[in-house]
Amino acid sequence: MRTALITGATAGFGKAIAESLAKARYRLIITGRRVERLESLREELRSLTEVHIMPFDVRNKAEVNTAFADLPDDWKNIDVLVNNAGLALGKSNIEGGLTEDWDQMMDTNVKGLLYVTKAAIPLLKNSKDAHIISIGSIAGTEVYPSGNVYCASKHAVNALSKALRIELLPYAIRVSQIRPGLADTEFSVVRYKGDEEKSSQVYKGFDALQAEDIARAALFILESPRHVCINDLEITPTSQANAYLLEKNL
């Protein structure tokens, strides 16, 4: 039975991926900042598989390192790392941007991914079937208006995924990236800082991706034959051609 560690498992893609992998009988290590949500998800999945919770903030290097150091021995056989924790905050030009939003996006989307990956690699090297999946974005290869710093952070995820693919090749550790387009999750609520009315407007007039769509893709990647590595998987709604072209009311 493979063991998968999923960051940001308390909502959205992370929660859906945890639910999908539990049904596929993966043992799960779920992480996030909201302890009560982690405990609730553990209870939800307990009948399907073993679940260990690791509450920490990926932005806090000391918390990350302590969490990995304190892993019980029977949970150190990690086979899969899903780097899911990430967010967007605000939409504006650079001149009008809030530096505190920039810091949080870069600290979470880039540095947090690095902290967790660095801590996980020594454990992944002990696996005979190790795999890293990072949740990027179509914003990792394109830039859309007012998305400047978020797009920059996801461009970094794209570069880091390619770098890891090269660096981990001698260890037969597969590295994949999923790059979603518009998906109807908590993402926009967070981006607009709790303004649910503004957030809901983003998804009106078309069928957006759902968290379950990305979870299905993650399982497909993980269940591919051992000799197959899906390096990069871009997924958009049928109504979305790229990061800035969307046709509503089709």
One Martini backbone bead per residue (centre of mass of N, CA, C, O) as a GRO file, in nm:
protein
  250
    1MET     BB    1   0.094   0.038   0.025
    2ARG     BB    2   0.067   0.359  -0.041
    3THR     BB    3   0.210   0.679   0.051
    4ALA     BB    4   0.048   1.002   0.093
    5LEU     BB    5   0.135   1.346   0.068
    6ILE     BB    6  -0.081   1.634   0.145
    7THR     BB    7  -0.112   1.956   0.075
    8GLY     BB    8  -0.379   2.134   0.143
    9ALA     BB    9  -0.634   1.925   0.257
   10THR     BB   10  -0.892   2.117   0.358
   11ALA     BB   11  -0.938   2.189   0.042
   12GLY     BB   12  -1.026   2.136  -0.260
   13PHE     BB   13  -0.795   1.966  -0.418
   14GLY     BB   14  -0.676   1.827  -0.166
   15LYS     BB   15  -0.935   1.691  -0.066
   16ALA     BB   16  -1.007   1.539  -0.328
   17ILE     BB   17  -0.744   1.376  -0.340
   18ALA     BB   18  -0.776   1.233  -0.072
   19GLU     BB   19  -1.043   1.089  -0.142
   20SER     BB   20  -0.938   0.937  -0.393
   21LEU     BB   21  -0.697   0.784  -0.254
   22ALA     BB   22  -0.862   0.638  -0.041
   23LYS     BB   23  -1.029   0.468  -0.245
   24ALA     BB   24  -0.737   0.350  -0.354
   25ARG     BB   25  -0.569   0.274  -0.086
   26TYR     BB   26  -0.421   0.502   0.041
   27ARG     BB   27  -0.209   0.630   0.246
   28LEU     BB   28  -0.241   0.924   0.468
   29ILE     BB   29  -0.096   1.255   0.461
   30ILE     BB   30  -0.230   1.543   0.613
   31THR     BB   31  -0.218   1.895   0.545
   32GLY     BB   32  -0.242   2.202   0.749
   33ARG     BB   33  -0.375   2.473   0.942
   34ARG     BB   34  -0.663   2.332   0.993
   35VAL     BB   35  -0.722   2.112   1.229
   36GLU     BB   36  -1.030   2.057   1.220
   37ARG     BB   37  -1.027   1.967   0.921
   38LEU     BB   38  -0.833   1.733   0.946
   39GLU     BB   39  -1.003   1.573   1.150
   40SER     BB   40  -1.255   1.550   0.972
   41LEU     BB   41  -1.116   1.399   0.736
   42ARG     BB   42  -1.020   1.158   0.895
   43GLU     BB   43  -1.304   1.059   0.970
   44GLU     BB   44  -1.411   1.027   0.679
   45LEU     BB   45  -1.155   0.816   0.592
   46ARG     BB   46  -1.116   0.581   0.804
   47SER     BB   47  -1.284   0.348   0.646
   48LEU     BB   48  -1.060   0.336   0.401
   49THR     BB   49  -0.803   0.444   0.574
   50GLU     BB   50  -0.508   0.561   0.669
   51VAL     BB   51  -0.459   0.856   0.889
   52HIS     BB   52  -0.236   1.137   0.897
   53ILE     BB   53  -0.166   1.430   1.078
   54MET     BB   54  -0.012   1.764   0.969
   55PRO     BB   55   0.018   2.054   1.131
   56PHE     BB   56   0.099   2.324   0.901
   57ASP     BB   57   0.295   2.586   0.761
   58VAL     BB   58   0.464   2.612   0.467
   59ARG     BB   59   0.601   2.897   0.538
   60ASN     BB   60   0.725   2.736   0.789
   61LYS     BB   61   1.021   2.591   0.819
   62ALA     BB   62   1.018   2.484   1.111
   63GLU     BB   63   0.748   2.335   1.096
   64VAL     BB   64   0.821   2.144   0.871
   65ASN     BB   65   1.072   2.009   0.999
   66THR     BB   66   0.929   1.910   1.256
   67ALA     BB   67   0.711   1.735   1.123
   68PHE     BB   68   0.912   1.536   0.989
   69ALA     BB   69   1.076   1.458   1.246
   70ASP     BB   70   0.789   1.355   1.396
   71LEU     BB   71   0.751   1.117   1.239
   72PRO     BB   72   0.655   0.824   1.244
   73ASP     BB   73   0.803   0.543   1.135
   74ASP     BB   74   0.527   0.429   0.991
   75TRP     BB   75   0.534   0.728   0.808
   76LYS     BB   76   0.821   0.729   0.631
   77ASN     BB   77   0.690   0.569   0.374
   78ILE     BB   78   0.708   0.769   0.124
   79ASP     BB   79   0.573   0.786  -0.222
   80VAL     BB   80   0.391   1.058  -0.211
   81LEU     BB   81   0.383   1.398  -0.340
   82VAL     BB   82   0.148   1.671  -0.287
   83ASN     BB   83   0.170   1.995  -0.417
   84ASN     BB   84  -0.102   2.210  -0.323
   85ALA     BB   85  -0.032   2.447  -0.175
   86GLY     BB   86  -0.219   2.752  -0.246
   87LEU     BB   87  -0.248   3.100  -0.384
   88ALA     BB   88  -0.454   3.389  -0.433
   89LEU     BB   89  -0.411   3.761  -0.417
   90GLY     BB   90  -0.562   3.950  -0.586
   91LYS     BB   91  -0.619   4.223  -0.841
   92SER     BB   92  -0.351   4.396  -1.005
   93ASN     BB   93  -0.133   4.609  -1.049
   94ILE     BB   94   0.178   4.670  -0.938
   95GLU     BB   95   0.135   4.957  -0.830
   96GLY     BB   96  -0.143   4.849  -0.665
   97GLY     BB   97  -0.010   4.650  -0.497
   98LEU     BB   98   0.027   4.423  -0.225
   99THR     BB   99   0.295   4.317  -0.050
  100GLU     BB  100   0.154   4.110   0.138
  101ASP     BB  101   0.044   3.939  -0.096
  102TRP     BB  102   0.310   3.867  -0.226
  103ASP     BB  103   0.435   3.723   0.012
  104GLN     BB  104   0.221   3.498   0.044
  105MET     BB  105   0.247   3.375  -0.238
  106MET     BB  106   0.553   3.315  -0.237
  107ASP     BB  107   0.565   3.159   0.034
  108THR     BB  108   0.364   2.936  -0.059
  109ASN     BB  109   0.411   2.858  -0.373
  110VAL     BB  110   0.735   2.837  -0.335
  111LYS     BB  111   0.869   2.803  -0.052
  112GLY     BB  112   0.679   2.584   0.052
  113LEU     BB  113   0.743   2.377  -0.163
  114LEU     BB  114   1.044   2.361  -0.096
  115TYR     BB  115   1.035   2.273   0.198
  116VAL     BB  116   0.875   2.009   0.156
  117THR     BB  117   1.049   1.874  -0.061
  118LYS     BB  118   1.316   1.866   0.092
  119ALA     BB  119   1.197   1.687   0.329
  120ALA     BB  120   1.091   1.443   0.136
  121ILE     BB  121   1.319   1.322  -0.041
  122PRO     BB  122   1.462   1.120   0.156
  123LEU     BB  123   1.201   0.939   0.166
  124LEU     BB  124   1.154   0.888  -0.140
  125LYS     BB  125   1.427   0.733  -0.190
  126ASN     BB  126   1.304   0.466  -0.037
  127SER     BB  127   1.130   0.424  -0.276
  128LYS     BB  128   1.004   0.217  -0.553
  129ASP     BB  129   0.745   0.447  -0.606
  130ALA     BB  130   0.804   0.756  -0.673
  131HIS     BB  131   0.608   1.073  -0.639
  132ILE     BB  132   0.560   1.402  -0.783
  133ILE     BB  133   0.297   1.645  -0.733
  134SER     BB  134   0.222   1.957  -0.883
  135ILE     BB  135   0.021   2.243  -0.842
  136GLY     BB  136  -0.042   2.451  -1.078
  137SER     BB  137  -0.086   2.649  -1.383
  138ILE     BB  138  -0.164   2.826  -1.659
  139ALA     BB  139   0.002   3.066  -1.516
  140GLY     BB  140   0.290   2.909  -1.573
  141THR     BB  141   0.280   3.003  -1.911
  142GLU     BB  142   0.105   3.256  -1.849
  143VAL     BB  143  -0.027   3.600  -1.879
  144TYR     BB  144  -0.255   3.796  -1.702
  145PRO     BB  145  -0.439   4.041  -1.616
  146SER     BB  146  -0.357   4.109  -1.281
  147GLY     BB  147  -0.150   3.833  -1.234
  148ASN     BB  148   0.156   3.870  -1.197
  149VAL     BB  149   0.250   3.727  -0.920
  150TYR     BB  150   0.101   3.467  -0.951
  151CYS     BB  151   0.230   3.391  -1.220
  152ALA     BB  152   0.518   3.391  -1.112
  153SER     BB  153   0.477   3.159  -0.908
  154LYS     BB  154   0.389   2.945  -1.132
  155HIS     BB  155   0.645   2.962  -1.295
  156ALA     BB  156   0.817   2.846  -1.067
  157VAL     BB  157   0.679   2.571  -1.050
  158ASN     BB  158   0.751   2.487  -1.334
  159ALA     BB  159   1.060   2.503  -1.297
  160LEU     BB  160   1.080   2.309  -1.050
  161SER     BB  161   0.967   2.060  -1.187
  162LYS     BB  162   1.191   2.041  -1.402
  163ALA     BB  163   1.426   2.024  -1.203
  164LEU     BB  164   1.333   1.766  -1.051
  165ARG     BB  165   1.334   1.578  -1.292
  166ILE     BB  166   1.641   1.592  -1.323
  167GLU     BB  167   1.748   1.536  -1.027
  168LEU     BB  168   1.559   1.253  -0.990
  169LEU     BB  169   1.631   1.052  -1.216
  170PRO     BB  170   1.847   0.859  -1.066
  171TYR     BB  171   1.586   0.764  -0.863
  172ALA     BB  172   1.309   0.719  -1.010
  173ILE     BB  173   1.154   0.994  -0.973
  174ARG     BB  174   0.859   1.111  -1.030
  175VAL     BB  175   0.750   1.414  -1.217
  176SER     BB  176   0.460   1.624  -1.182
  177GLN     BB  177   0.213   1.839  -1.349
  178ILE     BB  178  -0.074   2.037  -1.269
  179ARG     BB  179  -0.269   2.269  -1.493
  180PRO     BB  180  -0.515   2.462  -1.418
  181GLY     BB  181  -0.786   2.627  -1.466
  182LEU     BB  182  -1.091   2.705  -1.415
  183ALA     BB  183  -1.197   2.665  -1.068
  184ASP     BB  184  -1.455   2.567  -0.838
  185THR     BB  185  -1.342   2.706  -0.547
  186GLU     BB  186  -1.187   2.876  -0.286
  187PHE     BB  187  -0.992   3.051  -0.449
  188SER     BB  188  -1.167   3.315  -0.503
  189VAL     BB  189  -1.237   3.377  -0.213
  190VAL     BB  190  -0.945   3.429  -0.135
  191ARG     BB  191  -0.869   3.638  -0.348
  192TYR     BB  192  -1.138   3.817  -0.239
  193LYS     BB  193  -1.146   3.805   0.076
  194GLY     BB  194  -1.461   3.676   0.111
  195ASP     BB  195  -1.606   3.764  -0.159
  196GLU     BB  196  -1.863   3.582  -0.280
  197GLU     BB  197  -1.989   3.753  -0.501
  198LYS     BB  198  -1.734   3.807  -0.666
  199SER     BB  199  -1.654   3.511  -0.698
  200SER     BB  200  -1.916   3.402  -0.848
  201GLN     BB  201  -1.870   3.563  -1.119
  202VAL     BB  202  -1.640   3.389  -1.241
  203TYR     BB  203  -1.859   3.121  -1.288
  204LYS     BB  204  -2.047   3.252  -1.481
  205GLY     BB  205  -2.167   3.093  -1.788
  206PHE     BB  206  -2.007   2.823  -1.698
  207ASP     BB  207  -1.817   2.519  -1.682
  208ALA     BB  208  -1.626   2.449  -1.440
  209LEU     BB  209  -1.402   2.323  -1.272
  210GLN     BB  210  -1.344   2.060  -1.044
  211ALA     BB  211  -1.185   1.907  -0.796
  212GLU     BB  212  -1.243   1.616  -0.910
  213ASP     BB  213  -1.088   1.651  -1.176
  214ILE     BB  214  -0.804   1.669  -1.043
  215ALA     BB  215  -0.816   1.405  -0.887
  216ARG     BB  216  -0.841   1.222  -1.134
  217ALA     BB  217  -0.568   1.307  -1.256
  218ALA     BB  218  -0.386   1.221  -1.022
  219LEU     BB  219  -0.458   0.920  -1.033
  220PHE     BB  220  -0.373   0.871  -1.323
  221ILE     BB  221  -0.076   0.937  -1.280
  222LEU     BB  222  -0.019   0.730  -1.045
  223GLU     BB  223  -0.143   0.473  -1.228
  224SER     BB  224   0.070   0.467  -1.409
  225PRO     BB  225   0.305   0.320  -1.540
  226ARG     BB  226   0.629   0.302  -1.432
  227HIS     BB  227   0.741   0.396  -1.734
  228VAL     BB  228   0.548   0.647  -1.677
  229CYS     BB  229   0.569   1.012  -1.731
  230ILE     BB  230   0.375   1.284  -1.646
  231ASN     BB  231   0.490   1.599  -1.664
  232ASP     BB  232   0.236   1.756  -1.815
  233LEU     BB  233  -0.100   1.885  -1.716
  234GLU     BB  234  -0.349   2.044  -1.896
  235ILE     BB  235  -0.657   2.195  -1.759
  236THR     BB  236  -0.975   2.283  -1.902
  237PRO     BB  237  -1.237   2.416  -1.982
  238THR     BB  238  -1.414   2.420  -2.267
  239SER     BB  239  -1.447   2.750  -2.245
  240GLN     BB  240  -1.122   2.740  -2.221
  241ALA     BB  241  -0.820   2.818  -2.395
  242ASN     BB  242  -0.688   3.016  -2.176
  243ALA     BB  243  -0.591   3.259  -1.946
  244TYR     BB  244  -0.790   3.490  -2.128
  245LEU     BB  245  -0.993   3.283  -2.285
  246LEU     BB  246  -1.356   3.313  -2.259
  247GLU     BB  247  -1.663   3.131  -2.324
  248LYS     BB  248  -1.976   3.219  -2.271
  249ASN     BB  249  -2.276   3.078  -2.327
  250LEU     BB  250  -2.269   2.797  -2.511
   0.00000   0.00000   0.00000
